[in-house]
Amino acid sequence: MASLCEVSKTTVSFILNYKAEEKRISADVIKKAPGYIAETSYQPNQLASSFRMGITKIIGLIVENISDRLETNGSISSGV
């Protein structure tokens, strides 16, 4: 996306993280970004965000025997 906007990756990052005005990025560049975001169908990388934030939003579930039908039908694990 940075190459489409003809700016650096850092500039795009500032725009996406709402820090563009704080970093004194020109209004013209900021106005271009939403169009390019829509054009490229940009979606943030969840894995990269997890590393940066230190939060994965993943839970672990420990079961004694994964093939045991009593544990997988109607128990807590079926709702996870």
N, C-alpha and C positions, 0 to 999 in steps of 0.2 A: 504494500500500500504506500510505503514511503516513496518508492520510485514513481508511482502514479501521481502523487502530489508534488513531486520534485522537491522533497525536503528530506531531512535525515530521519532515521528511525527514532531518534530521541525526540524530535519535534512531534512526530506522530504519537509517541507515547504520552507526551505532555498533553496533547489535545484529547486523547482517549481517557486520560485520568483527570480531566478538568483542571489542569494546572497551566494551561496555555497563557492565560492572562497574567498569572503570577510570574511566568517566565518571559513575559513581554513578547509573545509571538504575535505577529501581525494579524489583524482582523481578517484580512483577505485569505490568509492561509487557514485560519480557523473556520471560515465560511465554506471553504472547499471540502473540508474533511467529511461532513455528513453525506455528501454526494458520493464520494469515493467509498465510504463505508458501505453504503447501500449497493453500489455498483459491484463491489467485490464480495458481498455477503459476509462481511467480517464477523467472526465469532471469536471471543476471547478463548485462549487455550486454558482449559481448566487445570491441567497438570502444572503448567507454568504458574498460574495463579496460586495453586496450592503450595508450591515451593516458596513463592514470594511471601505469602501470608502465614505459612506455617500451619495451615488448617486444611485438612483434606475432605471433610464432610463425609468420611467413610467410617463405618463402624465394623468391628470385628465380632464374629459369633463363633463360639467354641462349642462344638457338640461332641459327644462321646463316640457316636457311630453315625455317620452320615447316611448310611443305607437303612437305618432303622426306621420303619414306617411310622411308628408311634411318635417319634421325634419330629417328623416332617409334616404330618397331617394334623391340622388343627392346633398346633402349639405355637409358641411365640415365633419360632423360626419360619413358619408359613407366612407371617405378616411382614417379614423383613425383606 
